Amino acid sequence: MDKVVIPQEKKQYQEIGRDLRQKIQQGHFAIGTRLPPERNIAETYGVSRTIVREALLMLELEGTVDIRQSSGVYVIRIPNESVEEDDPILHGEVGPFEMLQARQLLESNIAAFAAKMATKTDIENLRRTLEQEQRAIVANDESGDNDKMFHLLIAGATQNQMLLDTVKSIWQRREASPLWQQLHSRIATKGYRLKWLADHQNILAALRRRDVMAPTRRCGSIWKTSKAR
């Protein structure tokens, strides 16, 4: 693939996704063909592998490619030239890793503040939520939303309504994002849910100790775990 420069003012993953789609339409990659590795695509476009993953998720969401764990990304359909240009995914959609980064910056600082402000009732509510999360993981029950509840309870433990509303808004944006849902379906395995639970338990322990710095590190760990998938 020739070197391609993507304008910074545009959503890079969207532009890369559009360019890869165009190459598929033009016959550079036939149905059944495996696309170049993430690393090669990233070097071609001069971007991070994270942005490439978002572009590939976009193409998978529209049904153009199939991302196979430990195997690669395969073309499964030649996209229609006119249909995808009007797809709302290409217009204004915040990438899932961009969301994760925003959450890391905001929620880690919120958790640090909660370590100062949390009441005994807040701590008890967090403990009960983690018990429910653990039972759900053991039972392979994915119907609940204990992860979301845990983070909302931490925001509530700051005793600051504006911070709670901000975290609620982030989660609402996440739940409305097709790209995030696509990513979450890939990373929410039992093994990763257990890692998130362990991080949650460490955050709760830090809040109990009134340790302001530890929640920041643990929230960063959650973000890195999701990003690395």
Steps between C-alpha positions, in 0.01 A plus 500: 500500500626850414555760773182699566472825699173560687397862578503554878173697513298196390422192707800292406340160549210603274733619226710184522188285501370682194834460320519128579142458383587677177793266445268202550251648253780552248606136523821534701359246746260231379241317709682250722823700491669586827585868547856597598580479874401794722865596537548528123181701452604734783839557337338561162273774633739633763258446789480288815373143499214619723366716217538211256296277734221758500505513119481120479216491755315749281542275196394194699191680630386576145564137398800553273759306702510232768751542784615155611688473826861383453440459126456840340247718321328352195291659227153343496310745279564753226322812633257702294652834400191711569356349817789536743567867425174587679570272797480700824799303630714710266363834616577623850534162671748512787738205486484244783862550605439876508215426741726280712761773513241758611376263768852440626571871536167586663413195707848453646490852642142454613601181683787686667257768622256230614778361722474824697123536498348149514273419795459163672177456305682565172763239588233245593308558175821451301577180690155358425531590133831314475345195664227507234762546228697200627190277514404604147845415363508159670152423363594630150211744537543802270150640549591739783691827490709486817803654329303812414340512845842480668631803313180698556517422872858628510389822331215527750748451784656837412178663627514717186197482271684656206765226508231232522313652205824511300569131555138414414536693175817312406331164559195605300727599212676167525177300496382690191822431306488210249880492490525473877245218505704320235819538705329403825365180348861401430662594830230403752621141542489330839876537538491872436195548722695336783788743440259794511350361823846478657566863405163600644582321825833683520325833438255426781786407733668832417181692576478324836859607578432856379790444259470779244768374258410130469163547320674700228738211431224239508270690262796529264550124525139437394545725195827330398341155532218599263733676257737207475231255394 
